[in-house]
């Protein structure tokens, strides 16, 4: 297991990389380009969609601009107007329990839980800070993300514990970095293919 100091370094590194990726996505969504409509539709992607009063209650905690992933005011207003006219998007807003963004939270915290198993409370409060920041400045917060962060952390934590108990953690530590890295690239590729699909083109197999 990594020392506590190294875990803090890893935690900082993971947050830096994830925020750089978030910045890249925001830039992609903030400029006019030929795939902007595909990016907008991807932002409404839903992983789990249970239609129930409980789901509706839980999703009511989301900010009014949760599904608008750009800081560009013109594009953001266009996204809001377009989604209000799209019945499928409004249905997803009401009943989507796990969104695409929630999935990325789970995945990020699986990685954190795996490499930084002693830093649950540190990562937990960082997650709360980001939700407060998003809510205060951008109205794109989701209180459910705090729960998804915790879910991801404990999945990663127990995976790490299993590796450690098997005596395989030291031998598989570096390969696990490659596994997480390649998996993240595959997820990014899947997102890219969905953008292409939503744009009406079929470039992915």
KABEL-V828929 format. One record per residue. N is the residue number from 0. SS is DSSP state (hx for helix, st for strand, lp for the rest). PHI is phi in radians with two decimals (none if undefined). D_FIRST is the distance of its C-alpha to the first C-alpha in whole Angstrom. Layout:
N:SS:PHI:D_FIRST ; N:SS:PHI:D_FIRST
This chain:
0:lp:none:0 ; 1:lp:-1.15:4 ; 2:lp:-1.15:7 ; 3:hx:-1.05:9 ; 4:hx:-1.07:11 ; 5:hx:-1.17:10 ; 6:hx:-1.12:9 ; 7:hx:-1.11:13 ; 8:hx:-1.13:14 ; 9:hx:-1.10:12 ; 10:hx:-1.05:14 ; 11:hx:-1.08:17 ; 12:hx:-1.09:17 ; 13:hx:-1.09:17 ; 14:hx:-1.15:20 ; 15:hx:-1.10:22 ; 16:hx:-1.09:22 ; 17:hx:-1.14:23 ; 18:hx:-1.29:26 ; 19:hx:-1.13:27 ; 20:hx:-1.13:27 ; 21:hx:-1.10:29 ; 22:hx:-1.09:31 ; 23:hx:-1.08:32 ; 24:hx:-1.09:33 ; 25:hx:-1.13:35 ; 26:hx:-1.10:37 ; 27:hx:-1.03:38 ; 28:hx:-1.53:39 ; 29:hx:-1.79:41 ; 30:lp:-2.03:43 ; 31:lp:-1.31:46 ; 32:lp:-2.63:45 ; 33:lp:-1.22:47 ; 34:lp:-1.97:44 ; 35:hx:-1.11:43 ; 36:hx:-1.18:45 ; 37:hx:-1.13:42 ; 38:hx:-1.12:39 ; 39:hx:-1.10:41 ; 40:hx:-1.17:41 ; 41:hx:-1.08:38 ; 42:lp:-1.12:37 ; 43:lp:-1.74:38 ; 44:lp:-1.04:36 ; 45:st:-2.12:35 ; 46:st:-1.64:33 ; 47:st:-2.23:34 ; 48:lp:-2.27:38 ; 49:lp:-1.48:39 ; 50:lp:-1.56:42 ; 51:lp:-2.68:42 ; 52:hx:-1.04:43 ; 53:hx:-1.12:40 ; 54:hx:-1.06:38 ; 55:hx:-1.05:41 ; 56:hx:-1.15:40 ; 57:hx:-1.17:37 ; 58:hx:-1.29:37 ; 59:lp:-1.17:40 ; 60:lp:-1.40:37 ; 61:lp:-1.34:37 ; 62:lp:-1.20:38 ; 63:lp:-1.13:42 ; 64:lp:-2.04:40 ; 65:lp:-1.02:37 ; 66:lp:-1.55:38 ; 67:lp:-1.69:39 ; 68:lp:-1.72:37 ; 69:lp:-2.13:39 ; 70:lp:-1.64:40 ; 71:lp:-1.27:43 ; 72:hx:-0.99:46 ; 73:hx:-1.14:48 ; 74:hx:-1.18:46 ; 75:hx:-1.09:44 ; 76:hx:-1.12:48 ; 77:hx:-1.14:49 ; 78:hx:-1.07:45 ; 79:hx:-1.11:46 ; 80:hx:-1.11:50 ; 81:hx:-1.12:49 ; 82:hx:-1.21:47 ; 83:hx:-1.18:49 ; 84:lp:-1.66:52 ; 85:lp:-1.84:49 ; 86:hx:-1.09:49 ; 87:hx:-1.13:46 ; 88:hx:-1.16:44 ; 89:hx:-1.16:46 ; 90:hx:-1.13:45 ; 91:hx:-1.13:41 ; 92:hx:-1.05:41 ; 93:hx:-1.42:42 ; 94:hx:-2.11:40 ; 95:lp:-1.34:37 ; 96:lp:-1.37:34 ; 97:st:-2.01:31 ; 98:st:-1.53:33 ; 99:hx:-0.99:31 ; 100:hx:-1.17:30 ; 101:hx:-1.12:28 ; 102:hx:-1.07:26 ; 103:hx:-1.15:25 ; 104:hx:-1.10:24 ; 105:hx:-1.05:22 ; 106:hx:-1.10:21 ; 107:hx:-1.04:19 ; 108:hx:-1.38:17 ; 109:hx:-1.09:16 ; 110:hx:-1.12:14 ; 111:hx:-1.10:13 ; 112:hx:-1.09:12 ; 113:hx:-1.26:10 ; 114:hx:-1.64:8 ; 115:lp:-2.25:9 ; 116:lp:-1.14:9 ; 117:lp:-1.61:10 ; 118:lp:-1.97:13 ; 119:hx:-1.04:15 ; 120:hx:-1.17:18 ; 121:hx:-1.08:18 ; 122:hx:-1.23:18 ; 123:hx:-1.08:20 ; 124:hx:-1.30:23 ; 125:hx:-1.13:22 ; 126:hx:-1.08:23 ; 127:hx:-1.10:26 ; 128:hx:-1.03:27 ; 129:hx:-1.13:28 ; 130:hx:-1.14:30 ; 131:hx:-1.13:32 ; 132:hx:-1.08:32 ; 133:hx:-1.12:33 ; 134:hx:-1.21:36 ; 135:hx:-1.25:37 ; 136:hx:-1.68:38 ; 137:hx:-2.20:38 ; 138:lp:0.95:39 ; 139:lp:-2.10:36 ; 140:lp:-1.41:34 ; 141:lp:-2.65:33 ; 142:lp:-1.09:31 ; 143:hx:-1.09:30 ; 144:hx:-1.05:27 ; 145:hx:-1.10:26 ; 146:hx:-1.17:25 ; 147:hx:-1.16:24 ; 148:hx:-1.03:22 ; 149:hx:-1.13:20 ; 150:hx:-1.02:21 ; 151:hx:-1.07:19 ; 152:hx:-1.05:16 ; 153:hx:-1.25:16 ; 154:hx:-1.10:16 ; 155:hx:-1.11:13 ; 156:hx:-1.07:11 ; 157:hx:-1.26:13 ; 158:hx:-1.12:12 ; 159:hx:-1.10:9 ; 160:hx:-1.10:9 ; 161:hx:-1.12:12 ; 162:hx:-1.03:10 ; 163:hx:-1.14:7 ; 164:hx:-1.18:11 ; 165:lp:-1.36:12 ; 166:lp:1.26:11 ; 167:lp:-1.82:11 ; 168:hx:-1.12:7 ; 169:hx:-1.21:8 ; 170:hx:-1.40:11 ; 171:hx:-1.86:12 ; 172:hx:-1.08:9 ; 173:hx:-1.19:12 ; 174:hx:-1.02:15 ; 175:hx:-1.15:13 ; 176:hx:-1.07:14 ; 177:hx:-1.16:18 ; 178:hx:-1.09:18 ; 179:hx:-1.12:17 ; 180:hx:-1.12:20 ; 181:hx:-1.16:22 ; 182:hx:-1.09:22 ; 183:hx:-1.11:23 ; 184:hx:-1.14:26 ; 185:hx:-1.13:27 ; 186:hx:-1.10:27 ; 187:hx:-1.08:29 ; 188:hx:-1.13:31 ; 189:hx:-1.11:32 ; 190:hx:-1.07:33 ; 191:hx:-1.05:35 ; 192:hx:-1.12:37 ; 193:hx:-1.16:38 ; 194:hx:-1.05:39 ; 195:hx:-1.05:41 ; 196:hx:-1.09:42 ; 197:hx:-1.14:43 ; 198:lp:-1.38:45 ; 199:lp:1.66:47 ; 200:lp:-2.00:46 ; 201:lp:-2.34:45 ; 202:lp:-1.76:43 ; 203:lp:-1.70:40 ; 204:lp:-1.25:40
